[in-house]
Amino acid sequence: MFYGNIGSDELLDFTVVGPAVNEVARIAAMCRSAERNVLLSQAFADAAARSEHGRLVSVGRYALGGVERPRELFTLDPFWKG
């Protein structure tokens, strides 16, 4: 991920770019077609697993534009009783 000001003296914009940013943007865009308010990557689910104790459930593997392989996505279990 790279971040910073991009542009010219007349038009300067702060932005972030890179493969991780692209993947997050694609996952966010999948919320509508997957009919979920929240989608998480496998990496995020793995990192959160210690504290979530079964609260995250897989919604399947999805091809994401500009991402090499399909990614398994997760969401919050609506029936979880923590």
mmCIF file of the N, C-alpha and C atoms, coordinates in Angstrom:
data_MODEL
# 
_entry.id   MODEL 
# 
loop_
_atom_site.group_PDB 
_atom_site.id 
_atom_site.type_symbol 
_atom_site.label_atom_id 
_atom_site.label_alt_id 
_atom_site.label_comp_id 
_atom_site.label_asym_id 
_atom_site.label_entity_id 
_atom_site.label_seq_id 
_atom_site.pdbx_PDB_ins_code 
_atom_site.Cartn_x 
_atom_site.Cartn_y 
_atom_site.Cartn_z 
_atom_site.occupancy 
_atom_site.B_iso_or_equiv 
_atom_site.pdbx_formal_charge 
_atom_site.auth_seq_id 
_atom_site.auth_comp_id 
_atom_site.auth_asym_id 
_atom_site.auth_atom_id 
_atom_site.pdbx_PDB_model_num 
ATOM 1   N N  . MET A 1 1  ? 0.837   -1.155  0.000   1.00 0.00 ? 1  MET A N  1 
ATOM 2   C CA . MET A 1 1  ? 0.000   0.000   0.000   1.00 0.00 ? 1  MET A CA 1 
ATOM 3   C C  . MET A 1 1  ? 0.894   1.233   0.000   1.00 0.00 ? 1  MET A C  1 
ATOM 4   N N  . PHE A 1 2  ? 0.544   2.173   -0.807  1.00 0.00 ? 2  PHE A N  1 
ATOM 5   C CA . PHE A 1 2  ? 1.222   3.469   -0.852  1.00 0.00 ? 2  PHE A CA 1 
ATOM 6   C C  . PHE A 1 2  ? 0.180   4.541   -0.584  1.00 0.00 ? 2  PHE A C  1 
ATOM 7   N N  . TYR A 1 3  ? 0.557   5.578   0.125   1.00 0.00 ? 3  TYR A N  1 
ATOM 8   C CA . TYR A 1 3  ? -0.372  6.660   0.377   1.00 0.00 ? 3  TYR A CA 1 
ATOM 9   C C  . TYR A 1 3  ? 0.370   7.980   0.263   1.00 0.00 ? 3  TYR A C  1 
ATOM 10  N N  . GLY A 1 4  ? -0.386  9.008   -0.012  1.00 0.00 ? 4  GLY A N  1 
ATOM 11  C CA . GLY A 1 4  ? 0.213   10.333  -0.096  1.00 0.00 ? 4  GLY A CA 1 
ATOM 12  C C  . GLY A 1 4  ? -0.564  11.224  -1.034  1.00 0.00 ? 4  GLY A C  1 
ATOM 13  N N  . ASN A 1 5  ? 0.009   12.382  -1.268  1.00 0.00 ? 5  ASN A N  1 
ATOM 14  C CA . ASN A 1 5  ? -0.592  13.361  -2.160  1.00 0.00 ? 5  ASN A CA 1 
ATOM 15  C C  . ASN A 1 5  ? -0.185  13.047  -3.591  1.00 0.00 ? 5  ASN A C  1 
ATOM 16  N N  . ILE A 1 6  ? -1.171  12.982  -4.468  1.00 0.00 ? 6  ILE A N  1 
ATOM 17  C CA . ILE A 1 6  ? -0.936  12.705  -5.876  1.00 0.00 ? 6  ILE A CA 1 
ATOM 18  C C  . ILE A 1 6  ? -1.586  13.821  -6.675  1.00 0.00 ? 6  ILE A C  1 
ATOM 19  N N  . GLY A 1 7  ? -0.874  14.296  -7.667  1.00 0.00 ? 7  GLY A N  1 
ATOM 20  C CA . GLY A 1 7  ? -1.438  15.334  -8.519  1.00 0.00 ? 7  GLY A CA 1 
ATOM 21  C C  . GLY A 1 7  ? -0.421  16.393  -8.861  1.00 0.00 ? 7  GLY A C  1 
ATOM 22  N N  . SER A 1 8  ? -0.910  17.586  -9.061  1.00 0.00 ? 8  SER A N  1 
ATOM 23  C CA . SER A 1 8  ? -0.057  18.719  -9.437  1.00 0.00 ? 8  SER A CA 1 
ATOM 24  C C  . SER A 1 8  ? -0.305  19.869  -8.462  1.00 0.00 ? 8  SER A C  1 
ATOM 25  N N  . ASP A 1 9  ? 0.391   20.967  -8.682  1.00 0.00 ? 9  ASP A N  1 
ATOM 26  C CA . ASP A 1 9  ? 0.206   22.138  -7.820  1.00 0.00 ? 9  ASP A CA 1 
ATOM 27  C C  . ASP A 1 9  ? -1.230  22.664  -7.873  1.00 0.00 ? 9  ASP A C  1 
ATOM 28  N N  . GLU A 1 10 ? -1.876  22.514  -9.027  1.00 0.00 ? 10 GLU A N  1 
ATOM 29  C CA . GLU A 1 10 ? -3.241  23.012  -9.190  1.00 0.00 ? 10 GLU A CA 1 
ATOM 30  C C  . GLU A 1 10 ? -4.289  22.064  -8.598  1.00 0.00 ? 10 GLU A C  1 
ATOM 31  N N  . LEU A 1 11 ? -4.027  20.778  -8.621  1.00 0.00 ? 11 LEU A N  1 
ATOM 32  C CA . LEU A 1 11 ? -4.991  19.800  -8.135  1.00 0.00 ? 11 LEU A CA 1 
ATOM 33  C C  . LEU A 1 11 ? -4.244  18.677  -7.417  1.00 0.00 ? 11 LEU A C  1 
ATOM 34  N N  . LEU A 1 12 ? -4.308  18.720  -6.105  1.00 0.00 ? 12 LEU A N  1 
ATOM 35  C CA . LEU A 1 12 ? -3.606  17.754  -5.272  1.00 0.00 ? 12 LEU A CA 1 
ATOM 36  C C  . LEU A 1 12 ? -4.627  16.938  -4.501  1.00 0.00 ? 12 LEU A C  1 
ATOM 37  N N  . ASP A 1 13 ? -4.457  15.618  -4.494  1.00 0.00 ? 13 ASP A N  1 
ATOM 38  C CA . ASP A 1 13 ? -5.423  14.738  -3.845  1.00 0.00 ? 13 ASP A CA 1 
ATOM 39  C C  . ASP A 1 13 ? -4.667  13.733  -2.987  1.00 0.00 ? 13 ASP A C  1 
ATOM 40  N N  . PHE A 1 14 ? -5.118  13.540  -1.750  1.00 0.00 ? 14 PHE A N  1 
ATOM 41  C CA . PHE A 1 14 ? -4.550  12.516  -0.889  1.00 0.00 ? 14 PHE A CA 1 
ATOM 42  C C  . PHE A 1 14 ? -5.251  11.201  -1.210  1.00 0.00 ? 14 PHE A C  1 
ATOM 43  N N  . THR A 1 15 ? -4.492  10.146  -1.452  1.00 0.00 ? 15 THR A N  1 
ATOM 44  C CA . THR A 1 15 ? -5.088  8.871   -1.825  1.00 0.00 ? 15 THR A CA 1 
ATOM 45  C C  . THR A 1 15 ? -4.229  7.710   -1.357  1.00 0.00 ? 15 THR A C  1 
ATOM 46  N N  . VAL A 1 16 ? -4.796  6.527   -1.414  1.00 0.00 ? 16 VAL A N  1 
ATOM 47  C CA . VAL A 1 16 ? -4.056  5.293   -1.145  1.00 0.00 ? 16 VAL A CA 1 
ATOM 48  C C  . VAL A 1 16 ? -4.219  4.392   -2.359  1.00 0.00 ? 16 VAL A C  1 
ATOM 49  N N  . VAL A 1 17 ? -3.161  3.673   -2.719  1.00 0.00 ? 17 VAL A N  1 
ATOM 50  C CA . VAL A 1 17 ? -3.191  2.767   -3.863  1.00 0.00 ? 17 VAL A CA 1 
ATOM 51  C C  . VAL A 1 17 ? -2.420  1.506   -3.518  1.00 0.00 ? 17 VAL A C  1 
ATOM 52  N N  . GLY A 1 18 ? -2.692  0.467   -4.264  1.00 0.00 ? 18 GLY A N  1 
ATOM 53  C CA . GLY A 1 18 ? -1.956  -0.777  -4.097  1.00 0.00 ? 18 GLY A CA 1 
ATOM 54  C C  . GLY A 1 18 ? -2.887  -1.973  -4.088  1.00 0.00 ? 18 GLY A C  1 
ATOM 55  N N  . PRO A 1 19 ? -2.322  -3.167  -4.164  1.00 0.00 ? 19 PRO A N  1 
ATOM 56  C CA . PRO A 1 19 ? -3.130  -4.387  -4.215  1.00 0.00 ? 19 PRO A CA 1 
ATOM 57  C C  . PRO A 1 19 ? -4.063  -4.552  -3.011  1.00 0.00 ? 19 PRO A C  1 
ATOM 58  N N  . ALA A 1 20 ? -3.613  -4.234  -1.824  1.00 0.00 ? 20 ALA A N  1 
ATOM 59  C CA . ALA A 1 20 ? -4.462  -4.388  -0.627  1.00 0.00 ? 20 ALA A CA 1 
ATOM 60  C C  . ALA A 1 20 ? -5.658  -3.448  -0.696  1.00 0.00 ? 20 ALA A C  1 
ATOM 61  N N  . VAL A 1 21 ? -5.442  -2.241  -1.164  1.00 0.00 ? 21 VAL A N  1 
ATOM 62  C CA . VAL A 1 21 ? -6.528  -1.263  -1.287  1.00 0.00 ? 21 VAL A CA 1 
ATOM 63  C C  . VAL A 1 21 ? -7.533  -1.747  -2.325  1.00 0.00 ? 21 VAL A C  1 
ATOM 64  N N  . ASN A 1 22 ? -7.045  -2.275  -3.446  1.00 0.00 ? 22 ASN A N  1 
ATOM 65  C CA . ASN A 1 22 ? -7.925  -2.806  -4.479  1.00 0.00 ? 22 ASN A CA 1 
ATOM 66  C C  . ASN A 1 22 ? -8.773  -3.950  -3.923  1.00 0.00 ? 22 ASN A C  1 
ATOM 67  N N  . GLU A 1 23 ? -8.147  -4.864  -3.188  1.00 0.00 ? 23 GLU A N  1 
ATOM 68  C CA . GLU A 1 23 ? -8.888  -6.002  -2.649  1.00 0.00 ? 23 GLU A CA 1 
ATOM 69  C C  . GLU A 1 23 ? -9.982  -5.548  -1.680  1.00 0.00 ? 23 GLU A C  1 
ATOM 70  N N  . VAL A 1 24 ? -9.665  -4.608  -0.813  1.00 0.00 ? 24 VAL A N  1 
ATOM 71  C CA . VAL A 1 24 ? -10.664 -4.102  0.136   1.00 0.00 ? 24 VAL A CA 1 
ATOM 72  C C  . VAL A 1 24 ? -11.818 -3.432  -0.602  1.00 0.00 ? 24 VAL A C  1 
ATOM 73  N N  . ALA A 1 25 ? -11.519 -2.653  -1.622  1.00 0.00 ? 25 ALA A N  1 
ATOM 74  C CA . ALA A 1 25 ? -12.570 -1.995  -2.402  1.00 0.00 ? 25 ALA A CA 1 
ATOM 75  C C  . ALA A 1 25 ? -13.467 -3.016  -3.083  1.00 0.00 ? 25 ALA A C  1 
ATOM 76  N N  . ARG A 1 26 ? -12.885 -4.089  -3.607  1.00 0.00 ? 26 ARG A N  1 
ATOM 77  C CA . ARG A 1 26 ? -13.672 -5.136  -4.262  1.00 0.00 ? 26 ARG A CA 1 
ATOM 78  C C  . ARG A 1 26 ? -14.541 -5.889  -3.259  1.00 0.00 ? 26 ARG A C  1 
ATOM 79  N N  . ILE A 1 27 ? -13.997 -6.160  -2.069  1.00 0.00 ? 27 ILE A N  1 
ATOM 80  C CA . ILE A 1 27 ? -14.777 -6.837  -1.028  1.00 0.00 ? 27 ILE A CA 1 
ATOM 81  C C  . ILE A 1 27 ? -15.957 -5.956  -0.610  1.00 0.00 ? 27 ILE A C  1 
ATOM 82  N N  . ALA A 1 28 ? -15.715 -4.681  -0.421  1.00 0.00 ? 28 ALA A N  1 
ATOM 83  C CA . ALA A 1 28 ? -16.801 -3.755  -0.050  1.00 0.00 ? 28 ALA A CA 1 
ATOM 84  C C  . ALA A 1 28 ? -17.880 -3.734  -1.122  1.00 0.00 ? 28 ALA A C  1 
ATOM 85  N N  . ALA A 1 29 ? -17.481 -3.777  -2.376  1.00 0.00 ? 29 ALA A N  1 
ATOM 86  C CA . ALA A 1 29 ? -18.447 -3.762  -3.473  1.00 0.00 ? 29 ALA A CA 1 
ATOM 87  C C  . ALA A 1 29 ? -19.264 -5.057  -3.524  1.00 0.00 ? 29 ALA A C  1 
ATOM 88  N N  . MET A 1 30 ? -18.749 -6.141  -2.994  1.00 0.00 ? 30 MET A N  1 
ATOM 89  C CA . MET A 1 30 ? -19.447 -7.425  -2.990  1.00 0.00 ? 30 MET A CA 1 
ATOM 90  C C  . MET A 1 30 ? -20.605 -7.459  -1.992  1.00 0.00 ? 30 MET A C  1 
ATOM 91  N N  . CYS A 1 31 ? -20.654 -6.541  -1.056  1.00 0.00 ? 31 CYS A N  1 
ATOM 92  C CA . CYS A 1 31 ? -21.712 -6.547  -0.042  1.00 0.00 ? 31 CYS A CA 1 
ATOM 93  C C  . CYS A 1 31 ? -23.100 -6.584  -0.672  1.00 0.00 ? 31 CYS A C  1 
ATOM 94  N N  . ARG A 1 32 ? -23.313 -5.830  -1.701  1.00 0.00 ? 32 ARG A N  1 
ATOM 95  C CA . ARG A 1 32 ? -24.636 -5.768  -2.332  1.00 0.00 ? 32 ARG A CA 1 
ATOM 96  C C  . ARG A 1 32 ? -24.999 -7.100  -2.967  1.00 0.00 ? 32 ARG A C  1 
ATOM 97  N N  . SER A 1 33 ? -24.107 -7.656  -3.796  1.00 0.00 ? 33 SER A N  1 
ATOM 98  C CA . SER A 1 33 ? -24.457 -8.899  -4.489  1.00 0.00 ? 33 SER A CA 1 
ATOM 99  C C  . SER A 1 33 ? -24.500 -10.094 -3.539  1.00 0.00 ? 33 SER A C  1 
ATOM 100 N N  . ALA A 1 34 ? -23.739 -10.050 -2.450  1.00 0.00 ? 34 ALA A N  1 
ATOM 101 C CA . ALA A 1 34 ? -23.771 -11.129 -1.453  1.00 0.00 ? 34 ALA A CA 1 
ATOM 102 C C  . ALA A 1 34 ? -24.889 -10.903 -0.430  1.00 0.00 ? 34 ALA A C  1 
ATOM 103 N N  . GLU A 1 35 ? -25.584 -9.787  -0.553  1.00 0.00 ? 35 GLU A N  1 
ATOM 104 C CA . GLU A 1 35 ? -26.681 -9.411  0.345   1.00 0.00 ? 35 GLU A CA 1 
ATOM 105 C C  . GLU A 1 35 ? -26.256 -9.440  1.809   1.00 0.00 ? 35 GLU A C  1 
ATOM 106 N N  . ARG A 1 36 ? -25.120 -8.798  2.084   1.00 0.00 ? 36 ARG A N  1 
ATOM 107 C CA . ARG A 1 36 ? -24.575 -8.700  3.443   1.00 0.00 ? 36 ARG A CA 1 
ATOM 108 C C  . ARG A 1 36 ? -24.188 -7.258  3.720   1.00 0.00 ? 36 ARG A C  1 
ATOM 109 N N  . ASN A 1 37 ? -24.354 -6.834  4.971   1.00 0.00 ? 37 ASN A N  1 
ATOM 110 C CA . ASN A 1 37 ? -23.930 -5.490  5.361   1.00 0.00 ? 37 ASN A CA 1 
ATOM 111 C C  . ASN A 1 37 ? -22.439 -5.432  5.624   1.00 0.00 ? 37 ASN A C  1 
ATOM 112 N N  . VAL A 1 38 ? -21.864 -6.571  6.023   1.00 0.00 ? 38 VAL A N  1 
ATOM 113 C CA . VAL A 1 38 ? -20.448 -6.638  6.378   1.00 0.00 ? 38 VAL A CA 1 
ATOM 114 C C  . VAL A 1 38 ? -19.834 -7.854  5.713   1.00 0.00 ? 38 VAL A C  1 
ATOM 115 N N  . LEU A 1 39 ? -18.705 -7.666  5.012   1.00 0.00 ? 39 LEU A N  1 
ATOM 116 C CA . LEU A 1 39 ? -17.913 -8.772  4.491   1.00 0.00 ? 39 LEU A CA 1 
ATOM 117 C C  . LEU A 1 39 ? -16.473 -8.581  4.935   1.00 0.00 ? 39 LEU A C  1 
ATOM 118 N N  . LEU A 1 40 ? -15.835 -9.680  5.267   1.00 0.00 ? 40 LEU A N  1 
ATOM 119 C CA . LEU A 1 40 ? -14.460 -9.654  5.757   1.00 0.00 ? 40 LEU A CA 1 
ATOM 120 C C  . LEU A 1 40 ? -13.614 -10.619 4.948   1.00 0.00 ? 40 LEU A C  1 
ATOM 121 N N  . SER A 1 41 ? -12.356 -10.292 4.780   1.00 0.00 ? 41 SER A N  1 
ATOM 122 C CA . SER A 1 41 ? -11.434 -11.178 4.089   1.00 0.00 ? 41 SER A CA 1 
ATOM 123 C C  . SER A 1 41 ? -11.021 -12.337 4.996   1.00 0.00 ? 41 SER A C  1 
ATOM 124 N N  . GLN A 1 42 ? -10.443 -13.363 4.384   1.00 0.00 ? 42 GLN A N  1 
ATOM 125 C CA . GLN A 1 42 ? -9.914  -14.499 5.138   1.00 0.00 ? 42 GLN A CA 1 
ATOM 126 C C  . GLN A 1 42 ? -8.846  -14.028 6.122   1.00 0.00 ? 42 GLN A C  1 
ATOM 127 N N  . ALA A 1 43 ? -7.983  -13.126 5.672   1.00 0.00 ? 43 ALA A N  1 
ATOM 128 C CA . ALA A 1 43 ? -6.912  -12.624 6.548   1.00 0.00 ? 43 ALA A CA 1 
ATOM 129 C C  . ALA A 1 43 ? -7.487  -11.916 7.769   1.00 0.00 ? 43 ALA A C  1 
ATOM 130 N N  . PHE A 1 44 ? -8.519  -11.116 7.577   1.00 0.00 ? 44 PHE A N  1 
ATOM 131 C CA . PHE A 1 44 ? -9.145  -10.425 8.705   1.00 0.00 ? 44 PHE A CA 1 
ATOM 132 C C  . PHE A 1 44 ? -9.830  -11.424 9.628   1.00 0.00 ? 44 PHE A C  1 
ATOM 133 N N  . ALA A 1 45 ? -10.540 -12.390 9.039   1.00 0.00 ? 45 ALA A N  1 
ATOM 134 C CA . ALA A 1 45 ? -11.219 -13.410 9.841   1.00 0.00 ? 45 ALA A CA 1 
ATOM 135 C C  . ALA A 1 45 ? -10.213 -14.203 10.666  1.00 0.00 ? 45 ALA A C  1 
ATOM 136 N N  . ASP A 1 46 ? -9.070  -14.547 10.069  1.00 0.00 ? 46 ASP A N  1 
ATOM 137 C CA . ASP A 1 46 ? -8.028  -15.272 10.807  1.00 0.00 ? 46 ASP A CA 1 
ATOM 138 C C  . ASP A 1 46 ? -7.511  -14.451 11.979  1.00 0.00 ? 46 ASP A C  1 
ATOM 139 N N  . ALA A 1 47 ? -7.298  -13.160 11.751  1.00 0.00 ? 47 ALA A N  1 
ATOM 140 C CA . ALA A 1 47 ? -6.773  -12.285 12.812  1.00 0.00 ? 47 ALA A CA 1 
ATOM 141 C C  . ALA A 1 47 ? -7.809  -12.083 13.916  1.00 0.00 ? 47 ALA A C  1 
ATOM 142 N N  . ALA A 1 48 ? -9.086  -12.071 13.560  1.00 0.00 ? 48 ALA A N  1 
ATOM 143 C CA . ALA A 1 48 ? -10.147 -11.835 14.537  1.00 0.00 ? 48 ALA A CA 1 
ATOM 144 C C  . ALA A 1 48 ? -10.603 -13.111 15.234  1.00 0.00 ? 48 ALA A C  1 
ATOM 145 N N  . ALA A 1 49 ? -10.204 -14.266 14.735  1.00 0.00 ? 49 ALA A N  1 
ATOM 146 C CA . ALA A 1 49 ? -10.699 -15.554 15.246  1.00 0.00 ? 49 ALA A CA 1 
ATOM 147 C C  . ALA A 1 49 ? -10.496 -15.717 16.741  1.00 0.00 ? 49 ALA A C  1 
ATOM 148 N N  . ARG A 1 50 ? -9.406  -15.216 17.273  1.00 0.00 ? 50 ARG A N  1 
ATOM 149 C CA . ARG A 1 50 ? -9.134  -15.374 18.702  1.00 0.00 ? 50 ARG A CA 1 
ATOM 150 C C  . ARG A 1 50 ? -10.161 -14.658 19.564  1.00 0.00 ? 50 ARG A C  1 
ATOM 151 N N  . SER A 1 51 ? -10.697 -13.557 19.092  1.00 0.00 ? 51 SER A N  1 
ATOM 152 C CA . SER A 1 51 ? -11.636 -12.793 19.923  1.00 0.00 ? 51 SER A CA 1 
ATOM 153 C C  . SER A 1 51 ? -13.099 -13.019 19.547  1.00 0.00 ? 51 SER A C  1 
ATOM 154 N N  . GLU A 1 52 ? -13.357 -13.511 18.355  1.00 0.00 ? 52 GLU A N  1 
ATOM 155 C CA . GLU A 1 52 ? -14.745 -13.641 17.895  1.00 0.00 ? 52 GLU A CA 1 
ATOM 156 C C  . GLU A 1 52 ? -15.372 -14.984 18.254  1.00 0.00 ? 52 GLU A C  1 
ATOM 157 N N  . HIS A 1 53 ? -14.601 -16.015 18.512  1.00 0.00 ? 53 HIS A N  1 
ATOM 158 C CA . HIS A 1 53 ? -15.105 -17.319 18.981  1.00 0.00 ? 53 HIS A CA 1 
ATOM 159 C C  . HIS A 1 53 ? -16.335 -17.805 18.224  1.00 0.00 ? 53 HIS A C  1 
ATOM 160 N N  . GLY A 1 54 ? -16.232 -17.970 16.910  1.00 0.00 ? 54 GLY A N  1 
ATOM 161 C CA . GLY A 1 54 ? -17.328 -18.519 16.130  1.00 0.00 ? 54 GLY A CA 1 
ATOM 162 C C  . GLY A 1 54 ? -18.340 -17.512 15.635  1.00 0.00 ? 54 GLY A C  1 
ATOM 163 N N  . ARG A 1 55 ? -18.109 -16.265 15.864  1.00 0.00 ? 55 ARG A N  1 
ATOM 164 C CA . ARG A 1 55 ? -19.073 -15.258 15.423  1.00 0.00 ? 55 ARG A CA 1 
ATOM 165 C C  . ARG A 1 55 ? -19.014 -15.026 13.911  1.00 0.00 ? 55 ARG A C  1 
ATOM 166 N N  . LEU A 1 56 ? -17.899 -15.366 13.278  1.00 0.00 ? 56 LEU A N  1 
ATOM 167 C CA . LEU A 1 56 ? -17.750 -15.159 11.844  1.00 0.00 ? 56 LEU A CA 1 
ATOM 168 C C  . LEU A 1 56 ? -18.083 -16.434 11.087  1.00 0.00 ? 56 LEU A C  1 
ATOM 169 N N  . VAL A 1 57 ? -18.827 -16.305 9.988   1.00 0.00 ? 57 VAL A N  1 
ATOM 170 C CA . VAL A 1 57 ? -19.179 -17.441 9.160   1.00 0.00 ? 57 VAL A CA 1 
ATOM 171 C C  . VAL A 1 57 ? -18.828 -17.145 7.699   1.00 0.00 ? 57 VAL A C  1 
ATOM 172 N N  . SER A 1 58 ? -18.435 -18.184 6.996   1.00 0.00 ? 58 SER A N  1 
ATOM 173 C CA . SER A 1 58 ? -18.089 -18.050 5.580   1.00 0.00 ? 58 SER A CA 1 
ATOM 174 C C  . SER A 1 58 ? -19.351 -17.837 4.751   1.00 0.00 ? 58 SER A C  1 
ATOM 175 N N  . VAL A 1 59 ? -19.234 -16.977 3.733   1.00 0.00 ? 59 VAL A N  1 
ATOM 176 C CA . VAL A 1 59 ? -20.320 -16.801 2.775   1.00 0.00 ? 59 VAL A CA 1 
ATOM 177 C C  . VAL A 1 59 ? -19.912 -17.332 1.404   1.00 0.00 ? 59 VAL A C  1 
ATOM 178 N N  . GLY A 1 60 ? -18.736 -17.954 1.335   1.00 0.00 ? 60 GLY A N  1 
ATOM 179 C CA . GLY A 1 60 ? -18.277 -18.570 0.092   1.00 0.00 ? 60 GLY A CA 1 
ATOM 180 C C  . GLY A 1 60 ? -17.063 -17.891 -0.505  1.00 0.00 ? 60 GLY A C  1 
ATOM 181 N N  . ARG A 1 61 ? -16.642 -18.457 -1.633  1.00 0.00 ? 61 ARG A N  1 
ATOM 182 C CA . ARG A 1 61 ? -15.489 -17.923 -2.365  1.00 0.00 ? 61 ARG A CA 1 
ATOM 183 C C  . ARG A 1 61 ? -15.995 -17.063 -3.519  1.00 0.00 ? 61 ARG A C  1 
ATOM 184 N N  . TYR A 1 62 ? -15.351 -15.925 -3.709  1.00 0.00 ? 62 TYR A N  1 
ATOM 185 C CA . TYR A 1 62 ? -15.761 -14.990 -4.750  1.00 0.00 ? 62 TYR A CA 1 
ATOM 186 C C  . TYR A 1 62 ? -14.557 -14.533 -5.557  1.00 0.00 ? 62 TYR A C  1 
ATOM 187 N N  . ALA A 1 63 ? -14.757 -14.413 -6.857  1.00 0.00 ? 63 ALA A N  1 
ATOM 188 C CA . ALA A 1 63 ? -13.754 -13.806 -7.723  1.00 0.00 ? 63 ALA A CA 1 
ATOM 189 C C  . ALA A 1 63 ? -13.881 -12.292 -7.572  1.00 0.00 ? 63 ALA A C  1 
ATOM 190 N N  . LEU A 1 64 ? -12.774 -11.648 -7.320  1.00 0.00 ? 64 LEU A N  1 
ATOM 191 C CA . LEU A 1 64 ? -12.750 -10.200 -7.147  1.00 0.00 ? 64 LEU A CA 1 
ATOM 192 C C  . LEU A 1 64 ? -11.950 -9.593  -8.291  1.00 0.00 ? 64 LEU A C  1 
ATOM 193 N N  . GLY A 1 65 ? -12.490 -8.595  -8.946  1.00 0.00 ? 65 GLY A N  1 
ATOM 194 C CA . GLY A 1 65 ? -11.798 -7.962  -10.062 1.00 0.00 ? 65 GLY A CA 1 
ATOM 195 C C  . GLY A 1 65 ? -10.418 -7.451  -9.663  1.00 0.00 ? 65 GLY A C  1 
ATOM 196 N N  . GLY A 1 66 ? -9.416  -7.789  -10.460 1.00 0.00 ? 66 GLY A N  1 
ATOM 197 C CA . GLY A 1 66 ? -8.065  -7.318  -10.203 1.00 0.00 ? 66 GLY A CA 1 
ATOM 198 C C  . GLY A 1 66 ? -7.327  -8.089  -9.123  1.00 0.00 ? 66 GLY A C  1 
ATOM 199 N N  . VAL A 1 67 ? -7.943  -9.148  -8.591  1.00 0.00 ? 67 VAL A N  1 
ATOM 200 C CA . VAL A 1 67 ? -7.325  -9.986  -7.557  1.00 0.00 ? 67 VAL A CA 1 
ATOM 201 C C  . VAL A 1 67 ? -7.078  -11.352 -8.182  1.00 0.00 ? 67 VAL A C  1 
ATOM 202 N N  . GLU A 1 68 ? -5.877  -11.859 -7.997  1.00 0.00 ? 68 GLU A N  1 
ATOM 203 C CA . GLU A 1 68 ? -5.425  -13.048 -8.714  1.00 0.00 ? 68 GLU A CA 1 
ATOM 204 C C  . GLU A 1 68 ? -6.330  -14.274 -8.565  1.00 0.00 ? 68 GLU A C  1 
ATOM 205 N N  . ARG A 1 69 ? -6.684  -14.634 -7.347  1.00 0.00 ? 69 ARG A N  1 
ATOM 206 C CA . ARG A 1 69 ? -7.486  -15.839 -7.109  1.00 0.00 ? 69 ARG A CA 1 
ATOM 207 C C  . ARG A 1 69 ? -8.757  -15.483 -6.354  1.00 0.00 ? 69 ARG A C  1 
ATOM 208 N N  . PRO A 1 70 ? -9.792  -16.334 -6.479  1.00 0.00 ? 70 PRO A N  1 
ATOM 209 C CA . PRO A 1 70 ? -11.004 -16.109 -5.667  1.00 0.00 ? 70 PRO A CA 1 
ATOM 210 C C  . PRO A 1 70 ? -10.652 -16.099 -4.185  1.00 0.00 ? 70 PRO A C  1 
ATOM 211 N N  . ARG A 1 71 ? -11.376 -15.320 -3.429  1.00 0.00 ? 71 ARG A N  1 
ATOM 212 C CA . ARG A 1 71 ? -11.137 -15.187 -1.995  1.00 0.00 ? 71 ARG A CA 1 
ATOM 213 C C  . ARG A 1 71 ? -12.356 -15.661 -1.221  1.00 0.00 ? 71 ARG A C  1 
ATOM 214 N N  . GLU A 1 72 ? -12.103 -16.364 -0.115  1.00 0.00 ? 72 GLU A N  1 
ATOM 215 C CA . GLU A 1 72 ? -13.191 -16.729 0.775   1.00 0.00 ? 72 GLU A CA 1 
ATOM 216 C C  . GLU A 1 72 ? -13.537 -15.503 1.610   1.00 0.00 ? 72 GLU A C  1 
ATOM 217 N N  . LEU A 1 73 ? -14.823 -15.195 1.674   1.00 0.00 ? 73 LEU A N  1 
ATOM 218 C CA . LEU A 1 73 ? -15.286 -14.028 2.420   1.00 0.00 ? 73 LEU A CA 1 
ATOM 219 C C  . LEU A 1 73 ? -16.137 -14.483 3.602   1.00 0.00 ? 73 LEU A C  1 
ATOM 220 N N  . PHE A 1 74 ? -16.132 -13.680 4.634   1.00 0.00 ? 74 PHE A N  1 
ATOM 221 C CA . PHE A 1 74 ? -16.835 -13.987 5.873   1.00 0.00 ? 74 PHE A CA 1 
ATOM 222 C C  . PHE A 1 74 ? -17.751 -12.839 6.255   1.00 0.00 ? 74 PHE A C  1 
ATOM 223 N N  . THR A 1 75 ? -18.739 -13.140 7.088   1.00 0.00 ? 75 THR A N  1 
ATOM 224 C CA . THR A 1 75 ? -19.629 -12.122 7.634   1.00 0.00 ? 75 THR A CA 1 
ATOM 225 C C  . THR A 1 75 ? -19.938 -12.482 9.079   1.00 0.00 ? 75 THR A C  1 
ATOM 226 N N  . LEU A 1 76 ? -20.651 -11.612 9.745   1.00 0.00 ? 76 LEU A N  1 
ATOM 227 C CA . LEU A 1 76 ? -21.054 -11.875 11.119  1.00 0.00 ? 76 LEU A CA 1 
ATOM 228 C C  . LEU A 1 76 ? -22.231 -12.845 11.126  1.00 0.00 ? 76 LEU A C  1 
ATOM 229 N N  . ASP A 1 77 ? -22.184 -13.841 11.987  1.00 0.00 ? 77 ASP A N  1 
ATOM 230 C CA . ASP A 1 77 ? -23.256 -14.831 12.111  1.00 0.00 ? 77 ASP A CA 1 
ATOM 231 C C  . ASP A 1 77 ? -24.459 -14.153 12.754  1.00 0.00 ? 77 ASP A C  1 
ATOM 232 N N  . PRO A 1 78 ? -25.590 -14.067 12.029  1.00 0.00 ? 78 PRO A N  1 
ATOM 233 C CA . PRO A 1 78 ? -26.760 -13.380 12.589  1.00 0.00 ? 78 PRO A CA 1 
ATOM 234 C C  . PRO A 1 78 ? -27.409 -14.141 13.753  1.00 0.00 ? 78 PRO A C  1 
ATOM 235 N N  . PHE A 1 79 ? -27.053 -15.400 13.916  1.00 0.00 ? 79 PHE A N  1 
ATOM 236 C CA . PHE A 1 79 ? -27.650 -16.219 14.972  1.00 0.00 ? 79 PHE A CA 1 
ATOM 237 C C  . PHE A 1 79 ? -26.719 -16.430 16.153  1.00 0.00 ? 79 PHE A C  1 
ATOM 238 N N  . TRP A 1 80 ? -25.584 -15.749 16.156  1.00 0.00 ? 80 TRP A N  1 
ATOM 239 C CA . TRP A 1 80 ? -24.588 -15.920 17.197  1.00 0.00 ? 80 TRP A CA 1 
ATOM 240 C C  . TRP A 1 80 ? -25.119 -15.413 18.538  1.00 0.00 ? 80 TRP A C  1 
ATOM 241 N N  . LYS A 1 81 ? -24.986 -16.212 19.554  1.00 0.00 ? 81 LYS A N  1 
ATOM 242 C CA . LYS A 1 81 ? -25.408 -15.830 20.907  1.00 0.00 ? 81 LYS A CA 1 
ATOM 243 C C  . LYS A 1 81 ? -24.175 -15.846 21.795  1.00 0.00 ? 81 LYS A C  1 
ATOM 244 N N  . GLY A 1 82 ? -23.468 -14.747 21.841  1.00 0.00 ? 82 GLY A N  1 
ATOM 245 C CA . GLY A 1 82 ? -22.224 -14.676 22.594  1.00 0.00 ? 82 GLY A CA 1 
ATOM 246 C C  . GLY A 1 82 ? -22.448 -14.448 24.005  1.00 0.00 ? 82 GLY A C  1 
# 
